[in-house]
């Protein structure tokens, strides 16, 4: 089995655990009629809500994580 085949067989839960300590993602959400930016851990837990995407990304980087965007 080569590397690609092993990666394709990883379960969604195992994939989530791999990135848990390395990535966080930013997702625009509507709160009280306004768009704000939720920061989520790799496992999907919402950990913060920021007024702007730039602030959300900066907060992620400040915590030594790699930011990902969800549209």
N, CA, C and O atoms as a Maestro MAE file, in Angstrom:
{
 s_m_m2io_version
 :::
 2.0.0
}

f_m_ct {
 s_m_title
 :::
 protein
 m_atom[284] {
  # First column is atom index #
  i_m_mmod_type
  r_m_x_coord
  r_m_y_coord
  r_m_z_coord
  i_m_residue_number
  s_m_chain_name
  s_m_pdb_residue_name
  s_m_pdb_atom_name
  i_m_atomic_number
  :::
  1 25 0.861 -1.176 0.000 1 A "UNK " " N  " 7
  2 3 0.000 0.000 0.000 1 A "UNK " " CA " 6
  3 2 0.903 1.234 0.000 1 A "UNK " " C  " 6
  4 15 1.793 1.360 0.842 1 A "UNK " " O  " 8
  5 25 0.668 2.144 -0.952 2 A "UNK " " N  " 7
  6 3 1.490 3.347 -0.998 2 A "UNK " " CA " 6
  7 2 0.890 4.462 -0.131 2 A "UNK " " C  " 6
  8 15 -0.201 4.319 0.421 2 A "UNK " " O  " 8
  9 25 1.620 5.564 -0.023 3 A "UNK " " N  " 7
  10 3 1.229 6.691 0.847 3 A "UNK " " CA " 6
  11 2 -0.163 7.219 0.493 3 A "UNK " " C  " 6
  12 15 -0.971 7.476 1.385 3 A "UNK " " O  " 8
  13 25 -0.447 7.381 -0.795 4 A "UNK " " N  " 7
  14 3 -1.750 7.916 -1.212 4 A "UNK " " CA " 6
  15 2 -2.883 6.997 -0.783 4 A "UNK " " C  " 6
  16 15 -3.916 7.467 -0.307 4 A "UNK " " O  " 8
  17 25 -2.702 5.710 -0.945 5 A "UNK " " N  " 7
  18 3 -3.744 4.761 -0.545 5 A "UNK " " CA " 6
  19 2 -3.968 4.804 0.969 5 A "UNK " " C  " 6
  20 15 -5.106 4.692 1.423 5 A "UNK " " O  " 8
  21 25 -2.910 4.964 1.747 6 A "UNK " " N  " 7
  22 3 -3.059 5.054 3.207 6 A "UNK " " CA " 6
  23 2 -3.820 6.313 3.595 6 A "UNK " " C  " 6
  24 15 -4.681 6.276 4.475 6 A "UNK " " O  " 8
  25 25 -3.507 7.428 2.942 7 A "UNK " " N  " 7
  26 3 -4.197 8.686 3.248 7 A "UNK " " CA " 6
  27 2 -5.680 8.579 2.900 7 A "UNK " " C  " 6
  28 15 -6.527 9.054 3.657 7 A "UNK " " O  " 8
  29 25 -6.001 7.968 1.772 8 A "UNK " " N  " 7
  30 3 -7.397 7.829 1.356 8 A "UNK " " CA " 6
  31 2 -8.192 6.963 2.316 8 A "UNK " " C  " 6
  32 15 -9.418 7.068 2.354 8 A "UNK " " O  " 8
  33 25 -7.537 6.114 3.090 9 A "UNK " " N  " 7
  34 3 -8.227 5.227 4.006 9 A "UNK " " CA " 6
  35 2 -8.341 5.794 5.423 9 A "UNK " " C  " 6
  36 15 -8.897 5.142 6.307 9 A "UNK " " O  " 8
  37 25 -7.827 6.980 5.640 10 A "UNK " " N  " 7
  38 3 -7.914 7.611 6.969 10 A "UNK " " CA " 6
  39 2 -9.375 7.989 7.234 10 A "UNK " " C  " 6
  40 15 -10.055 8.526 6.359 10 A "UNK " " O  " 8
  41 25 -9.836 7.707 8.421 11 A "UNK " " N  " 7
  42 3 -11.215 8.065 8.772 11 A "UNK " " CA " 6
  43 2 -11.295 9.570 9.021 11 A "UNK " " C  " 6
  44 15 -10.285 10.197 9.341 11 A "UNK " " O  " 8
  45 25 -12.487 10.158 8.877 12 A "UNK " " N  " 7
  46 3 -12.637 11.582 9.166 12 A "UNK " " CA " 6
  47 2 -12.192 11.936 10.591 12 A "UNK " " C  " 6
  48 15 -11.611 12.999 10.808 12 A "UNK " " O  " 8
  49 25 -12.455 11.069 11.543 13 A "UNK " " N  " 7
  50 3 -12.061 11.343 12.927 13 A "UNK " " CA " 6
  51 2 -10.538 11.331 13.071 13 A "UNK " " C  " 6
  52 15 -9.978 12.188 13.755 13 A "UNK " " O  " 8
  53 25 -9.865 10.373 12.436 14 A "UNK " " N  " 7
  54 3 -8.404 10.330 12.497 14 A "UNK " " CA " 6
  55 2 -7.793 11.554 11.826 14 A "UNK " " C  " 6
  56 15 -6.806 12.107 12.312 14 A "UNK " " O  " 8
  57 25 -8.376 11.974 10.713 15 A "UNK " " N  " 7
  58 3 -7.891 13.164 10.024 15 A "UNK " " CA " 6
  59 2 -8.034 14.395 10.905 15 A "UNK " " C  " 6
  60 15 -7.130 15.229 10.954 15 A "UNK " " O  " 8
  61 25 -9.151 14.516 11.595 16 A "UNK " " N  " 7
  62 3 -9.385 15.634 12.494 16 A "UNK " " CA " 6
  63 2 -8.333 15.660 13.607 16 A "UNK " " C  " 6
  64 15 -7.801 16.721 13.933 16 A "UNK " " O  " 8
  65 25 -8.040 14.516 14.177 17 A "UNK " " N  " 7
  66 3 -7.075 14.432 15.270 17 A "UNK " " CA " 6
  67 2 -5.683 14.837 14.794 17 A "UNK " " C  " 6
  68 15 -4.928 15.452 15.547 17 A "UNK " " O  " 8
  69 25 -5.336 14.498 13.551 18 A "UNK " " N  " 7
  70 3 -4.027 14.870 13.016 18 A "UNK " " CA " 6
  71 2 -3.814 16.384 13.037 18 A "UNK " " C  " 6
  72 15 -2.713 16.849 13.333 18 A "UNK " " O  " 8
  73 25 -4.847 17.149 12.731 19 A "UNK " " N  " 7
  74 3 -4.701 18.591 12.655 19 A "UNK " " CA " 6
  75 2 -5.080 19.342 13.906 19 A "UNK " " C  " 6
  76 15 -4.962 20.567 13.939 19 A "UNK " " O  " 8
  77 25 -5.528 18.657 14.931 20 A "UNK " " N  " 7
  78 3 -6.075 19.308 16.114 20 A "UNK " " CA " 6
  79 2 -5.127 20.322 16.745 20 A "UNK " " C  " 6
  80 15 -5.562 21.388 17.178 20 A "UNK " " O  " 8
  81 25 -3.857 20.006 16.799 21 A "UNK " " N  " 7
  82 3 -2.895 20.901 17.432 21 A "UNK " " CA " 6
  83 2 -2.176 21.801 16.429 21 A "UNK " " C  " 6
  84 15 -1.251 22.526 16.796 21 A "UNK " " O  " 8
  85 25 -2.604 21.754 15.149 22 A "UNK " " N  " 7
  86 3 -1.876 22.493 14.126 22 A "UNK " " CA " 6
  87 2 -2.704 23.515 13.361 22 A "UNK " " C  " 6
  88 15 -2.160 24.514 12.888 22 A "UNK " " O  " 8
  89 25 -3.996 23.290 13.230 23 A "UNK " " N  " 7
  90 3 -4.811 24.185 12.410 23 A "UNK " " CA " 6
  91 2 -6.065 24.636 13.153 23 A "UNK " " C  " 6
  92 15 -6.547 23.981 14.077 23 A "UNK " " O  " 8
  93 25 -6.560 25.761 12.717 24 A "UNK " " N  " 7
  94 3 -7.866 26.261 13.139 24 A "UNK " " CA " 6
  95 2 -8.487 26.871 11.891 24 A "UNK " " C  " 6
  96 15 -7.772 27.287 10.980 24 A "UNK " " O  " 8
  97 25 -9.795 26.925 11.845 25 A "UNK " " N  " 7
  98 3 -10.398 27.505 10.662 25 A "UNK " " CA " 6
  99 2 -11.327 28.646 11.013 25 A "UNK " " C  " 6
  100 15 -11.886 28.723 12.107 25 A "UNK " " O  " 8
  101 25 -11.469 29.534 10.034 26 A "UNK " " N  " 7
  102 3 -12.295 30.731 10.165 26 A "UNK " " CA " 6
  103 2 -13.512 30.546 9.275 26 A "UNK " " C  " 6
  104 15 -13.404 30.157 8.112 26 A "UNK " " O  " 8
  105 25 -14.667 30.834 9.847 27 A "UNK " " N  " 7
  106 3 -15.920 30.661 9.113 27 A "UNK " " CA " 6
  107 2 -16.792 31.888 9.349 27 A "UNK " " C  " 6
  108 15 -17.043 32.246 10.500 27 A "UNK " " O  " 8
  109 25 -17.260 32.543 8.284 28 A "UNK " " N  " 7
  110 3 -18.169 33.665 8.485 28 A "UNK " " CA " 6
  111 2 -19.517 33.155 9.003 28 A "UNK " " C  " 6
  112 15 -20.048 32.160 8.510 28 A "UNK " " O  " 8
  113 25 -20.054 33.847 9.995 29 A "UNK " " N  " 7
  114 3 -21.360 33.500 10.556 29 A "UNK " " CA " 6
  115 2 -22.150 34.777 10.774 29 A "UNK " " C  " 6
  116 15 -21.573 35.860 10.869 29 A "UNK " " O  " 8
  117 25 -23.457 34.657 10.851 30 A "UNK " " N  " 7
  118 3 -24.325 35.800 11.098 30 A "UNK " " CA " 6
  119 2 -24.737 35.780 12.569 30 A "UNK " " C  " 6
  120 15 -25.290 34.793 13.053 30 A "UNK " " O  " 8
  121 25 -24.464 36.871 13.269 31 A "UNK " " N  " 7
  122 3 -24.861 37.023 14.669 31 A "UNK " " CA " 6
  123 2 -25.589 38.351 14.790 31 A "UNK " " C  " 6
  124 15 -25.026 39.407 14.501 31 A "UNK " " O  " 8
  125 25 -26.820 38.294 15.211 32 A "UNK " " N  " 7
  126 3 -27.668 39.479 15.363 32 A "UNK " " CA " 6
  127 2 -27.665 40.326 14.091 32 A "UNK " " C  " 6
  128 15 -27.562 41.551 14.140 32 A "UNK " " O  " 8
  129 25 -27.782 39.638 12.947 33 A "UNK " " N  " 7
  130 3 -27.883 40.315 11.665 33 A "UNK " " CA " 6
  131 2 -26.570 40.819 11.084 33 A "UNK " " C  " 6
  132 15 -26.580 41.446 10.025 33 A "UNK " " O  " 8
  133 25 -25.451 40.570 11.732 34 A "UNK " " N  " 7
  134 3 -24.153 41.038 11.244 34 A "UNK " " CA " 6
  135 2 -23.234 39.860 10.969 34 A "UNK " " C  " 6
  136 15 -23.276 38.848 11.668 34 A "UNK " " O  " 8
  137 25 -22.402 40.006 9.941 35 A "UNK " " N  " 7
  138 3 -21.413 38.969 9.651 35 A "UNK " " CA " 6
  139 2 -20.219 39.152 10.580 35 A "UNK " " C  " 6
  140 15 -19.617 40.224 10.637 35 A "UNK " " O  " 8
  141 25 -19.891 38.094 11.301 36 A "UNK " " N  " 7
  142 3 -18.700 38.038 12.148 36 A "UNK " " CA " 6
  143 2 -17.948 36.766 11.755 36 A "UNK " " C  " 6
  144 15 -18.408 36.009 10.900 36 A "UNK " " O  " 8
  145 25 -16.817 36.537 12.367 37 A "UNK " " N  " 7
  146 3 -15.967 35.424 11.956 37 A "UNK " " CA " 6
  147 2 -15.687 34.513 13.137 37 A "UNK " " C  " 6
  148 15 -15.043 34.905 14.110 37 A "UNK " " O  " 8
  149 25 -16.183 33.291 13.033 38 A "UNK " " N  " 7
  150 3 -16.007 32.304 14.089 38 A "UNK " " CA " 6
  151 2 -14.702 31.555 13.848 38 A "UNK " " C  " 6
  152 15 -14.393 31.165 12.722 38 A "UNK " " O  " 8
  153 25 -13.951 31.363 14.911 39 A "UNK " " N  " 7
  154 3 -12.732 30.556 14.873 39 A "UNK " " CA " 6
  155 2 -13.075 29.197 15.461 39 A "UNK " " C  " 6
  156 15 -13.613 29.101 16.564 39 A "UNK " " O  " 8
  157 25 -12.757 28.152 14.711 40 A "UNK " " N  " 7
  158 3 -13.056 26.788 15.137 40 A "UNK " " CA " 6
  159 2 -11.773 25.980 15.235 40 A "UNK " " C  " 6
  160 15 -10.867 26.137 14.417 40 A "UNK " " O  " 8
  161 25 -11.702 25.117 16.236 41 A "UNK " " N  " 7
  162 3 -10.610 24.152 16.328 41 A "UNK " " CA " 6
  163 2 -10.800 23.115 15.222 41 A "UNK " " C  " 6
  164 15 -11.875 23.028 14.628 41 A "UNK " " O  " 8
  165 25 -9.777 22.343 14.952 42 A "UNK " " N  " 7
  166 3 -9.859 21.336 13.889 42 A "UNK " " CA " 6
  167 2 -10.978 20.337 14.117 42 A "UNK " " C  " 6
  168 15 -11.483 19.746 13.163 42 A "UNK " " O  " 8
  169 25 -11.374 20.138 15.373 43 A "UNK " " N  " 7
  170 3 -12.456 19.183 15.663 43 A "UNK " " CA " 6
  171 2 -13.841 19.795 15.529 43 A "UNK " " C  " 6
  172 15 -14.843 19.132 15.800 43 A "UNK " " O  " 8
  173 25 -13.907 21.066 15.109 44 A "UNK " " N  " 7
  174 3 -15.186 21.721 14.889 44 A "UNK " " CA " 6
  175 2 -15.689 22.576 16.040 44 A "UNK " " C  " 6
  176 15 -16.674 23.298 15.882 44 A "UNK " " O  " 8
  177 25 -15.030 22.510 17.201 45 A "UNK " " N  " 7
  178 3 -15.460 23.329 18.337 45 A "UNK " " CA " 6
  179 2 -15.241 24.807 18.034 45 A "UNK " " C  " 6
  180 15 -14.159 25.204 17.603 45 A "UNK " " O  " 8
  181 25 -16.266 25.616 18.258 46 A "UNK " " N  " 7
  182 3 -16.107 27.062 18.122 46 A "UNK " " CA " 6
  183 2 -15.353 27.564 19.352 46 A "UNK " " C  " 6
  184 15 -15.755 27.301 20.486 46 A "UNK " " O  " 8
  185 25 -14.260 28.286 19.121 47 A "UNK " " N  " 7
  186 3 -13.444 28.748 20.243 47 A "UNK " " CA " 6
  187 2 -13.441 30.260 20.404 47 A "UNK " " C  " 6
  188 15 -13.055 30.769 21.456 47 A "UNK " " O  " 8
  189 25 -13.868 30.985 19.370 48 A "UNK " " N  " 7
  190 3 -13.911 32.445 19.466 48 A "UNK " " CA " 6
  191 2 -14.751 33.005 18.327 48 A "UNK " " C  " 6
  192 15 -14.967 32.342 17.312 48 A "UNK " " O  " 8
  193 25 -15.219 34.229 18.510 49 A "UNK " " N  " 7
  194 3 -15.912 34.960 17.456 49 A "UNK " " CA " 6
  195 2 -15.271 36.343 17.394 49 A "UNK " " C  " 6
  196 15 -15.159 37.031 18.409 49 A "UNK " " O  " 8
  197 25 -14.854 36.741 16.204 50 A "UNK " " N  " 7
  198 3 -14.157 38.002 16.005 50 A "UNK " " CA " 6
  199 2 -14.945 38.896 15.053 50 A "UNK " " C  " 6
  200 15 -15.711 38.411 14.221 50 A "UNK " " O  " 8
  201 25 -14.752 40.184 15.182 51 A "UNK " " N  " 7
  202 3 -15.474 41.137 14.345 51 A "UNK " " CA " 6
  203 2 -14.991 41.129 12.901 51 A "UNK " " C  " 6
  204 15 -15.764 41.436 11.994 51 A "UNK " " O  " 8
  205 25 -13.717 40.780 12.670 52 A "UNK " " N  " 7
  206 3 -13.210 40.767 11.298 52 A "UNK " " CA " 6
  207 2 -12.410 39.503 11.032 52 A "UNK " " C  " 6
  208 15 -11.893 38.867 11.950 52 A "UNK " " O  " 8
  209 25 -12.321 39.158 9.765 53 A "UNK " " N  " 7
  210 3 -11.559 37.982 9.367 53 A "UNK " " CA " 6
  211 2 -10.079 38.179 9.682 53 A "UNK " " C  " 6
  212 15 -9.413 37.254 10.148 53 A "UNK " " O  " 8
  213 25 -9.562 39.382 9.428 54 A "UNK " " N  " 7
  214 3 -8.144 39.651 9.694 54 A "UNK " " CA " 6
  215 2 -7.794 39.454 11.164 54 A "UNK " " C  " 6
  216 15 -6.735 38.911 11.478 54 A "UNK " " O  " 8
  217 25 -8.659 39.882 12.056 55 A "UNK " " N  " 7
  218 3 -8.420 39.706 13.492 55 A "UNK " " CA " 6
  219 2 -8.481 38.221 13.845 55 A "UNK " " C  " 6
  220 15 -7.684 37.745 14.653 55 A "UNK " " O  " 8
  221 25 -9.414 37.494 13.252 56 A "UNK " " N  " 7
  222 3 -9.526 36.061 13.517 56 A "UNK " " CA " 6
  223 2 -8.260 35.324 13.071 56 A "UNK " " C  " 6
  224 15 -7.741 34.479 13.800 56 A "UNK " " O  " 8
  225 25 -7.769 35.645 11.878 57 A "UNK " " N  " 7
  226 3 -6.552 35.016 11.372 57 A "UNK " " CA " 6
  227 2 -5.359 35.381 12.250 57 A "UNK " " C  " 6
  228 15 -4.531 34.521 12.551 57 A "UNK " " O  " 8
  229 25 -5.260 36.631 12.661 58 A "UNK " " N  " 7
  230 3 -4.163 37.057 13.533 58 A "UNK " " CA " 6
  231 2 -4.189 36.305 14.864 58 A "UNK " " C  " 6
  232 15 -3.141 35.912 15.377 58 A "UNK " " O  " 8
  233 25 -5.372 36.106 15.416 59 A "UNK " " N  " 7
  234 3 -5.497 35.379 16.679 59 A "UNK " " CA " 6
  235 2 -5.055 33.926 16.523 59 A "UNK " " C  " 6
  236 15 -4.409 33.367 17.410 59 A "UNK " " O  " 8
  237 25 -5.401 33.328 15.407 60 A "UNK " " N  " 7
  238 3 -4.988 31.952 15.149 60 A "UNK " " CA " 6
  239 2 -3.469 31.876 15.061 60 A "UNK " " C  " 6
  240 15 -2.846 31.016 15.684 60 A "UNK " " O  " 8
  241 25 -2.885 32.773 14.291 61 A "UNK " " N  " 7
  242 3 -1.416 32.762 14.131 61 A "UNK " " CA " 6
  243 2 -0.707 33.073 15.444 61 A "UNK " " C  " 6
  244 15 0.353 32.515 15.725 61 A "UNK " " O  " 8
  245 25 -1.281 33.953 16.240 62 A "UNK " " N  " 7
  246 3 -0.691 34.295 17.530 62 A "UNK " " CA " 6
  247 2 -0.617 33.056 18.439 62 A "UNK " " C  " 6
  248 15 0.252 32.956 19.305 62 A "UNK " " O  " 8
  249 25 -1.531 32.137 18.223 63 A "UNK " " N  " 7
  250 3 -1.543 30.899 19.009 63 A "UNK " " CA " 6
  251 2 -0.795 29.766 18.298 63 A "UNK " " C  " 6
  252 15 -0.966 28.589 18.617 63 A "UNK " " O  " 8
  253 25 0.043 30.156 17.323 64 A "UNK " " N  " 7
  254 3 0.933 29.229 16.619 64 A "UNK " " CA " 6
  255 2 0.194 28.109 15.885 64 A "UNK " " C  " 6
  256 15 0.659 26.971 15.827 64 A "UNK " " O  " 8
  257 25 -0.971 28.459 15.327 65 A "UNK " " N  " 7
  258 3 -1.731 27.522 14.513 65 A "UNK " " CA " 6
  259 2 -1.763 28.037 13.071 65 A "UNK " " C  " 6
  260 15 -1.489 29.210 12.816 65 A "UNK " " O  " 8
  261 25 -2.094 27.164 12.151 66 A "UNK " " N  " 7
  262 3 -2.222 27.541 10.755 66 A "UNK " " CA " 6
  263 2 -3.684 27.821 10.456 66 A "UNK " " C  " 6
  264 15 -4.529 26.945 10.643 66 A "UNK " " O  " 8
  265 25 -4.003 29.039 9.990 67 A "UNK " " N  " 7
  266 3 -5.406 29.360 9.700 67 A "UNK " " CA " 6
  267 2 -5.874 28.780 8.360 67 A "UNK " " C  " 6
  268 15 -5.142 28.796 7.370 67 A "UNK " " O  " 8
  269 25 -7.090 28.276 8.354 68 A "UNK " " N  " 7
  270 3 -7.756 27.804 7.142 68 A "UNK " " CA " 6
  271 2 -9.070 28.535 7.035 68 A "UNK " " C  " 6
  272 15 -9.682 28.862 8.051 68 A "UNK " " O  " 8
  273 25 -9.520 28.801 5.807 69 A "UNK " " N  " 7
  274 3 -10.795 29.486 5.612 69 A "UNK " " CA " 6
  275 2 -11.865 28.510 5.137 69 A "UNK " " C  " 6
  276 15 -11.605 27.634 4.311 69 A "UNK " " O  " 8
  277 25 -13.049 28.674 5.663 70 A "UNK " " N  " 7
  278 3 -14.214 27.919 5.216 70 A "UNK " " CA " 6
  279 2 -15.186 28.935 4.649 70 A "UNK " " C  " 6
  280 15 -15.537 29.910 5.313 70 A "UNK " " O  " 8
  281 25 -15.619 28.703 3.418 71 A "UNK " " N  " 7
  282 3 -16.535 29.661 2.779 71 A "UNK " " CA " 6
  283 2 -17.943 29.156 2.804 71 A "UNK " " C  " 6
  284 15 -18.849 29.829 2.313 71 A "UNK " " O  " 8
  :::
 }
 m_bond[283] {
  # First column is bond index #
  i_m_from
  i_m_to
  i_m_order
  :::
  1 1 2 1
  2 2 3 1
  3 3 4 2
  4 3 5 1
  5 5 6 1
  6 6 7 1
  7 7 8 2
  8 7 9 1
  9 9 10 1
  10 10 11 1
  11 11 12 2
  12 11 13 1
  13 13 14 1
  14 14 15 1
  15 15 16 2
  16 15 17 1
  17 17 18 1
  18 18 19 1
  19 19 20 2
  20 19 21 1
  21 21 22 1
  22 22 23 1
  23 23 24 2
  24 23 25 1
  25 25 26 1
  26 26 27 1
  27 27 28 2
  28 27 29 1
  29 29 30 1
  30 30 31 1
  31 31 32 2
  32 31 33 1
  33 33 34 1
  34 34 35 1
  35 35 36 2
  36 35 37 1
  37 37 38 1
  38 38 39 1
  39 39 40 2
  40 39 41 1
  41 41 42 1
  42 42 43 1
  43 43 44 2
  44 43 45 1
  45 45 46 1
  46 46 47 1
  47 47 48 2
  48 47 49 1
  49 49 50 1
  50 50 51 1
  51 51 52 2
  52 51 53 1
  53 53 54 1
  54 54 55 1
  55 55 56 2
  56 55 57 1
  57 57 58 1
  58 58 59 1
  59 59 60 2
  60 59 61 1
  61 61 62 1
  62 62 63 1
  63 63 64 2
  64 63 65 1
  65 65 66 1
  66 66 67 1
  67 67 68 2
  68 67 69 1
  69 69 70 1
  70 70 71 1
  71 71 72 2
  72 71 73 1
  73 73 74 1
  74 74 75 1
  75 75 76 2
  76 75 77 1
  77 77 78 1
  78 78 79 1
  79 79 80 2
  80 79 81 1
  81 81 82 1
  82 82 83 1
  83 83 84 2
  84 83 85 1
  85 85 86 1
  86 86 87 1
  87 87 88 2
  88 87 89 1
  89 89 90 1
  90 90 91 1
  91 91 92 2
  92 91 93 1
  93 93 94 1
  94 94 95 1
  95 95 96 2
  96 95 97 1
  97 97 98 1
  98 98 99 1
  99 99 100 2
  100 99 101 1
  101 101 102 1
  102 102 103 1
  103 103 104 2
  104 103 105 1
  105 105 106 1
  106 106 107 1
  107 107 108 2
  108 107 109 1
  109 109 110 1
  110 110 111 1
  111 111 112 2
  112 111 113 1
  113 113 114 1
  114 114 115 1
  115 115 116 2
  116 115 117 1
  117 117 118 1
  118 118 119 1
  119 119 120 2
  120 119 121 1
  121 121 122 1
  122 122 123 1
  123 123 124 2
  124 123 125 1
  125 125 126 1
  126 126 127 1
  127 127 128 2
  128 127 129 1
  129 129 130 1
  130 130 131 1
  131 131 132 2
  132 131 133 1
  133 133 134 1
  134 134 135 1
  135 135 136 2
  136 135 137 1
  137 137 138 1
  138 138 139 1
  139 139 140 2
  140 139 141 1
  141 141 142 1
  142 142 143 1
  143 143 144 2
  144 143 145 1
  145 145 146 1
  146 146 147 1
  147 147 148 2
  148 147 149 1
  149 149 150 1
  150 150 151 1
  151 151 152 2
  152 151 153 1
  153 153 154 1
  154 154 155 1
  155 155 156 2
  156 155 157 1
  157 157 158 1
  158 158 159 1
  159 159 160 2
  160 159 161 1
  161 161 162 1
  162 162 163 1
  163 163 164 2
  164 163 165 1
  165 165 166 1
  166 166 167 1
  167 167 168 2
  168 167 169 1
  169 169 170 1
  170 170 171 1
  171 171 172 2
  172 171 173 1
  173 173 174 1
  174 174 175 1
  175 175 176 2
  176 175 177 1
  177 177 178 1
  178 178 179 1
  179 179 180 2
  180 179 181 1
  181 181 182 1
  182 182 183 1
  183 183 184 2
  184 183 185 1
  185 185 186 1
  186 186 187 1
  187 187 188 2
  188 187 189 1
  189 189 190 1
  190 190 191 1
  191 191 192 2
  192 191 193 1
  193 193 194 1
  194 194 195 1
  195 195 196 2
  196 195 197 1
  197 197 198 1
  198 198 199 1
  199 199 200 2
  200 199 201 1
  201 201 202 1
  202 202 203 1
  203 203 204 2
  204 203 205 1
  205 205 206 1
  206 206 207 1
  207 207 208 2
  208 207 209 1
  209 209 210 1
  210 210 211 1
  211 211 212 2
  212 211 213 1
  213 213 214 1
  214 214 215 1
  215 215 216 2
  216 215 217 1
  217 217 218 1
  218 218 219 1
  219 219 220 2
  220 219 221 1
  221 221 222 1
  222 222 223 1
  223 223 224 2
  224 223 225 1
  225 225 226 1
  226 226 227 1
  227 227 228 2
  228 227 229 1
  229 229 230 1
  230 230 231 1
  231 231 232 2
  232 231 233 1
  233 233 234 1
  234 234 235 1
  235 235 236 2
  236 235 237 1
  237 237 238 1
  238 238 239 1
  239 239 240 2
  240 239 241 1
  241 241 242 1
  242 242 243 1
  243 243 244 2
  244 243 245 1
  245 245 246 1
  246 246 247 1
  247 247 248 2
  248 247 249 1
  249 249 250 1
  250 250 251 1
  251 251 252 2
  252 251 253 1
  253 253 254 1
  254 254 255 1
  255 255 256 2
  256 255 257 1
  257 257 258 1
  258 258 259 1
  259 259 260 2
  260 259 261 1
  261 261 262 1
  262 262 263 1
  263 263 264 2
  264 263 265 1
  265 265 266 1
  266 266 267 1
  267 267 268 2
  268 267 269 1
  269 269 270 1
  270 270 271 1
  271 271 272 2
  272 271 273 1
  273 273 274 1
  274 274 275 1
  275 275 276 2
  276 275 277 1
  277 277 278 1
  278 278 279 1
  279 279 280 2
  280 279 281 1
  281 281 282 1
  282 282 283 1
  283 283 284 2
  :::
 }
}
